Amino acid sequence: MLNWLSERLRPRQSRPHAPIIPALAAHHGPFGLDQPGIYDQAGHIYAQSPWVYVAVNRIAEAAALVPLNITVHGSAASALNDHPLQRLLNAPNYFLSRFELLEQTVGTLELYGNAYWYLAGDQRGRPVEIWPLQPDRMRIVPDPERFVRGYVYELDGQRIPLEPAEIVHFKRWHPANDFYGLSALQAARLAIIGDQAMASWNHAAFGQDRGIPAGMVVVKDFISDADFERLKRDWRTTYGGGERRTAFLRGQGVEWQNIGLSHQDLDFLQGRAANRDEILNVFGVPIGMLSENATEANAKVAERLFIERTLWPKLTRIAAKITQDLLPFWPGSYTASFEDIRPTDMQARLDEIRTASAALSINEIRDRYYHLPPVAWGAHPPAFTPDPPSNDSSL
C-alpha cells in the first residue's frame, strides 16, 4: 500500500526538519488514526436530534451570511472584489453556491470537527473549482518529513489518493489527536444519547398501542379459564396491544394497580430541558436565543454573545486557513477575512477615539478606527490641524 501511495502522491517542497514529526508518523501508522466512532452516526444524529439540528443549523446559516473579503496584506484598503479567489468563492463549482459551500463547511466542522475542500485545478495548477468532501470518508496519510504525506478518500471500496496541495483541511483543536479535530458532537454525546432515550420513551408512552401506563389487573372473583383468557384478550385489544406491560392475577373482583413511574415521577420535562441546555451550551448557542421565556433584553444579550464568542472565532479559523492554503496559489500578498460583524458599543467607541485623539494624528485615527487612507493635512493630532482645503476629495 505504501508503494502504491508513493507512486500516486508526488513529494512536496522540502521543509525544515522537525525531530518530532517522524515520531508522530511512526506512532500513528501509514494511515493515521481511525476516525472517531461517532463519525458513522453524525448524520443520523443531526437528522434525529432536534437540538443538534437547531444548534448546527443556526451556526452554519449565520456563518454563511457573512461576506468574506480579500485584501492586500497589511493594508486597510477596501476588499478586492475582482480577486480570482473572490470570484472562485462566489461560484465554487457548477453545483454549489457560496452560501451552500460555507454552510456545509461550518456545519461539517460542528458535526465532525473536520472539513475538507478538494481543489480542482487548471493547467497552471490554480484552483478553478472547490468541492467539499465528506469527513467520514477521508483518511490522512502521515509522513516522517512533511507531517502529512497526502490524503486517501474512500468511497464504495475505492481509494482515491489526493496530494496535500489538493486539499484544504479545516479542523478544530483536539487534545488527544495530532491529525483530526474534535467535534462538538463528541463533547455533547452523553447529553444527546440521554435526550434521544427520553424522546423515545415519550413516544413509546403515547404512541400507537401504548396508551396506558404499565400495571397489573387483579381479578378478585373466580372465573373460568375461558373467561380469564377472554378478559386478557379483550383488555389488550382495547388498552394498549401486546407491547403494553400488563400483568393479570386471579382473585376476587377486578382491580387495577399502577406499577409504573409517571412523567411527573421522573421529572420528565425538566430532564429534557437540562439535556437541551447542555447540548446548546456545548455548541455555543445561548439559551436566550431559543427560550420562550427570554425577554427582549435577554435575547439581545444572547445574540451578542453568540456573535462574539461562538460565530466570530469560527469565521476567524476559516479565514486564516483560506489565507494560508488558498491565497498562495496567486501571486501577491493577500489576506482573507470575514466582515467584522461583532456588535459595537458606539458611545464607548466615541470615547476611545476622543481619548486617542490626544496622542494620535488624524491619519492614525483614520487608519485605526475608520480604515481610511491618509490625507495630506493629517500628520498632526486633531487639536493642531488647520482646516482642510475645501477641494480635498479624499474626505
C-alpha positions in Angstrom: 0.0 0.0 0.0 2.9 2.4 0.8 4.5 1.7 -2.6 1.1 2.4 -4.3 0.8 5.7 -2.4 4.4 6.7 -3.2 3.6 6.4 -6.9 0.5 8.5 -6.7 1.5 11.2 -4.2 4.3 13.4 -5.5 6.6 14.9 -2.9 6.1 18.5 -2.0 8.8 21.1 -1.5 11.2 20.2 1.4 10.6 21.9 4.7 12.8 22.4 7.8 13.2 19.1 9.6 11.5 18.7 13.0 12.5 15.7 15.0 9.0 15.2 16.4 7.4 14.6 13.0 9.0 11.2 12.3 7.9 10.0 15.7 4.3 11.1 15.2 4.2 9.5 11.8 5.5 6.2 13.2 3.2 6.4 16.2 0.0 6.7 14.0 0.9 4.3 11.3 0.6 4.6 7.5 -3.0 5.8 7.5 -3.1 7.8 10.8 -5.6 7.2 13.5 -9.0 5.8 12.6 -11.8 8.3 12.6 -13.8 8.6 15.8 -16.6 6.1 16.2 -19.3 8.8 16.3 -18.4 9.7 12.7 -20.7 7.0 11.3 -23.5 8.3 13.4 -23.1 12.0 12.9 -25.5 12.3 10.0 -28.1 10.2 11.8 -27.8 12.2 15.0 -28.1 15.5 13.1 -31.3 14.3 11.4 -32.8 12.8 14.6 -31.9 15.1 17.4 -33.8 18.4 17.3 -31.4 20.3 19.5 -28.3 19.2 17.5 -30.1 20.2 14.3 -31.1 23.6 15.7 -27.6 24.4 17.1 -25.7 23.3 13.9 -28.2 25.0 11.6 -28.1 28.3 13.5 -24.3 28.4 13.4 -23.9 27.2 9.8 -26.5 29.5 8.3 -25.3 32.5 10.3 -21.7 32.0 9.2 -22.7 31.6 5.5 -24.4 35.0 5.6 -21.2 36.9 6.5 -19.2 38.3 3.5 -15.6 37.1 3.0 -13.2 39.8 1.8 -9.8 39.6 0.1 -7.5 42.5 0.9 -3.8 43.3 0.3 -1.8 42.1 3.3 -1.1 44.9 5.8 -3.4 47.4 4.1 -6.6 49.0 5.3 -7.9 49.3 1.7 -11.3 48.0 0.7 -11.9 44.5 -0.4 -10.7 43.3 -3.8 -13.9 42.2 -5.5 -12.1 41.2 -8.6 -9.5 38.9 -7.0 -9.6 35.4 -8.5 -10.2 33.7 -5.2 -13.1 36.0 -4.5 -14.7 35.0 -7.8 -14.0 31.4 -7.1 -15.7 31.5 -3.7 -18.7 33.3 -5.2 -19.1 30.3 -7.6 -17.2 27.3 -6.1 -18.5 24.9 -8.8 -21.4 24.4 -11.1 -23.4 22.7 -8.3 -22.8 24.8 -5.2 -23.2 28.5 -4.4 -21.0 30.4 -2.0 -23.7 30.2 0.7 -24.0 26.4 0.3 -20.3 25.9 0.4 -19.8 27.9 3.7 -22.9 26.4 5.2 -21.7 22.9 4.6 -18.2 23.6 5.7 -19.2 25.2 9.0 -21.9 22.5 9.7 -19.4 19.8 8.9 -16.9 21.3 11.4 -19.5 21.2 14.1 -20.6 17.6 13.5 -17.2 16.1 12.7 -14.6 18.5 13.9 -13.1 18.4 10.4 -14.0 19.8 7.0 -12.2 19.2 3.7 -12.2 21.2 0.4 -11.0 19.4 -2.7 -9.4 21.9 -5.2 -9.8 21.1 -8.8 -7.0 23.0 -10.7 -6.4 24.1 -14.3 -3.3 23.6 -16.4 -1.4 26.2 -14.4 -2.1 24.5 -11.2 -4.5 27.1 -9.8 -7.9 26.1 -8.3 -10.9 26.6 -10.6 -13.4 24.6 -8.6 -13.9 23.8 -4.9 -15.7 20.7 -3.8 -16.5 19.9 -0.1 -15.8 16.3 0.9 -17.4 14.1 3.5 -15.1 13.9 6.5 -16.0 10.3 7.4 -14.6 9.1 4.1 -11.2 10.8 4.4 -8.0 9.3 5.8 -4.9 11.3 6.5 -1.5 9.7 5.4 1.3 10.7 7.9 4.8 11.4 6.6 8.0 11.4 8.6 9.3 14.5 6.9 6.3 16.6 5.9 3.9 15.5 8.6 1.1 14.9 6.1 2.1 13.0 3.0 -1.4 13.1 1.5 -5.0 12.0 1.8 -7.0 9.0 0.8 -10.7 9.4 0.1 -12.6 6.1 0.4 -15.9 5.6 -1.4 -17.6 2.3 -2.0 -14.4 0.4 -1.6 -12.5 2.7 -3.9 -9.4 4.5 -2.5 -8.6 7.8 -4.2 -5.2 9.2 -3.3 -5.0 13.0 -3.1 -2.0 15.3 -2.7 -1.7 17.8 0.1 -2.0 20.7 -2.3 -5.3 19.4 -3.5 -6.9 19.5 0.0 -7.7 22.3 2.4 -8.2 20.7 5.8 -10.2 22.8 8.3 -10.2 21.4 11.8 -11.0 22.2 15.4 -8.4 21.6 18.1 -8.2 18.0 19.5 -6.2 17.5 22.7 -5.7 13.8 22.0 -5.2 13.6 18.2 -2.5 15.0 16.1 -4.3 14.8 12.8 -8.1 15.0 13.3 -10.2 17.6 15.0 -12.7 17.2 17.9 -16.3 17.9 17.1 -18.8 19.5 19.5 -21.0 16.4 18.8 -18.5 14.2 20.6 -18.4 16.5 23.6 -22.2 16.5 23.8 -22.6 12.8 23.2 -23.9 11.7 26.6 -26.4 14.5 26.7 -27.6 13.7 23.2 -27.9 10.0 24.0 -29.9 10.8 27.1 -32.2 13.2 25.3 -32.8 10.7 22.5 -33.6 8.0 25.0 -36.1 10.2 26.8 -37.7 11.2 23.5 -38.1 7.5 22.5 -39.6 6.7 25.9 -42.1 9.6 25.5 -43.0 8.3 22.0 -43.5 4.8 23.5 -45.7 6.1 26.2 -48.1 7.9 23.8 -47.6 6.1 20.6 -50.0 3.6 19.0 -51.0 0.7 21.2 -49.2 2.2 24.1 -51.8 4.5 25.6 -51.9 3.5 29.3 -49.1 3.1 31.9 -47.7 -0.2 33.0 -49.6 -2.0 35.6 -51.5 -5.2 36.5 -55.1 -6.3 36.5 -56.3 -8.2 39.6 -59.4 -10.4 39.0 -60.7 -10.9 42.5 -63.8 -13.0 41.6 -63.4 -16.6 40.5 -63.8 -17.0 36.7 -63.2 -19.9 34.4 -60.1 -20.3 32.3 -62.0 -19.4 29.1 -63.4 -16.2 30.7 -59.9 -15.4 32.0 -58.3 -15.7 28.6 -61.1 -13.7 27.0 -60.7 -10.9 29.6 -56.9 -10.8 28.8 -57.6 -10.7 25.1 -60.2 -8.0 25.3 -58.1 -5.9 27.6 -55.0 -6.0 25.4 -57.1 -5.3 22.3 -58.7 -2.3 23.8 -56.0 -0.9 26.0 -52.5 -1.0 24.5 -51.9 -4.1 22.5 -49.4 -6.8 23.0 -46.5 -4.5 23.8 -48.1 -2.9 26.9 -46.7 -4.3 30.1 -49.8 -5.5 31.9 -49.9 -8.5 34.3 -53.1 -10.4 35.2 -53.7 -12.0 38.6 -56.7 -14.1 39.7 -58.5 -13.2 42.9 -61.8 -11.5 43.9 -63.2 -8.7 41.8 -61.3 -6.7 39.2 -58.8 -4.1 40.3 -56.1 -2.1 38.6 -52.8 -1.4 40.3 -50.3 1.0 38.7 -46.7 -0.2 39.0 -45.0 2.2 36.5 -43.5 5.6 37.0 -45.3 8.6 35.6 -43.7 11.5 33.7 -44.1 13.6 36.9 -42.3 11.0 39.0 -39.4 11.0 36.6 -39.4 14.8 36.3 -39.5 14.3 32.6 -39.8 17.8 31.2 -37.1 19.1 33.5 -34.8 16.3 32.4 -35.3 17.1 28.7 -34.8 20.8 29.4 -31.5 20.1 31.1 -30.4 18.0 28.1 -31.4 20.8 25.8 -29.4 23.4 27.7 -26.3 21.2 27.9 -26.4 20.4 24.1 -26.8 24.0 23.2 -24.1 25.2 25.6 -21.6 22.7 24.1 -22.3 24.1 20.6 -22.1 27.6 21.9 -25.7 28.6 21.2 -27.0 30.7 24.2 -30.3 29.6 25.7 -31.7 33.1 25.5 -31.8 32.8 21.7 -34.3 30.0 21.8 -36.0 30.2 25.2 -39.7 31.1 25.0 -39.3 32.8 28.4 -36.4 35.2 27.3 -37.2 38.9 27.4 -36.2 41.2 24.6 -33.2 42.4 26.6 -32.1 38.8 27.3 -32.5 37.8 23.7 -30.3 40.8 22.6 -27.6 39.8 25.0 -27.8 36.2 23.9 -27.5 37.3 20.2 -24.4 39.4 21.1 -22.7 36.5 22.9 -23.5 34.2 20.1 -21.8 36.5 17.5 -18.8 37.4 19.7 -18.0 34.1 21.4 -19.3 31.5 19.0 -19.6 32.7 15.4 -16.7 35.1 15.2 -14.0 32.6 16.3 -15.3 30.0 13.8 -15.2 32.6 11.0 -11.6 33.6 12.0 -10.5 30.0 11.9 -11.8 29.5 8.4 -10.4 32.8 7.1 -7.0 32.0 8.5 -6.9 28.6 6.7 -8.0 30.2 3.4 -5.2 32.7 3.7 -2.7 30.1 4.5 -3.7 27.3 2.0 -5.6 29.0 -0.8 -4.3 32.5 -1.4 -0.6 31.4 -2.1 -1.9 30.0 -5.4 -2.0 33.6 -6.8 1.0 36.0 -6.8 1.0 38.8 -4.3 0.5 39.2 -0.6 -3.2 38.9 0.3 -5.3 38.2 3.4 -8.8 36.7 3.6 -11.0 37.9 6.4 -14.7 37.9 7.1 -16.5 41.2 7.6 -16.4 42.1 11.3 -20.0 41.6 12.4 -19.3 41.9 16.2 -21.6 44.5 17.8 -20.0 47.8 18.8 -20.8 50.0 21.7 -21.0 53.3 19.9 -20.6 55.5 23.0 -17.6 53.6 24.2 -16.1 53.8 20.7 -16.5 57.5 20.5 -14.9 57.9 24.0 -12.0 55.8 22.9 -11.5 57.9 19.7 -11.7 61.1 21.7 -9.1 59.8 24.2 -6.8 58.6 21.3 -7.0 61.9 19.5 -4.8 63.4 22.2 -1.9 61.2 21.2 -2.6 60.1 17.6 -2.6 62.0 14.4 -5.6 62.3 12.2 -4.1 59.9 9.7 -3.5 57.3 12.5 -7.1 57.8 13.7 -8.4 57.5 10.1 -6.5 54.2 9.7 -7.2 52.6 13.1 -10.8 53.4 13.5 -12.2 54.2 10.1 -9.9 52.2 7.7 -9.4 55.3 5.5 -6.3 56.3 3.6 -4.1 59.2 4.9 -4.6 62.8 3.9 -2.0 65.5 3.3 -3.2 67.6 6.3 -3.5 64.6 8.7 0.1 64.4 10.1 -0.8 66.2 13.4 -3.3 65.5 16.2 -6.8 66.9 15.6 -6.2 69.8 18.0 -3.3 71.2 16.0 -4.6 70.6 12.5 -5.7 73.5 10.3 -8.9 73.4 8.4 -8.6 71.1 5.4 -8.8 72.5 1.9 -12.3 72.7 0.6 -11.4 70.9 -2.6 -9.9 67.8 -0.8 -11.6 64.9 -2.5 -10.2 62.3 -0.1 -12.6 63.2 2.7 
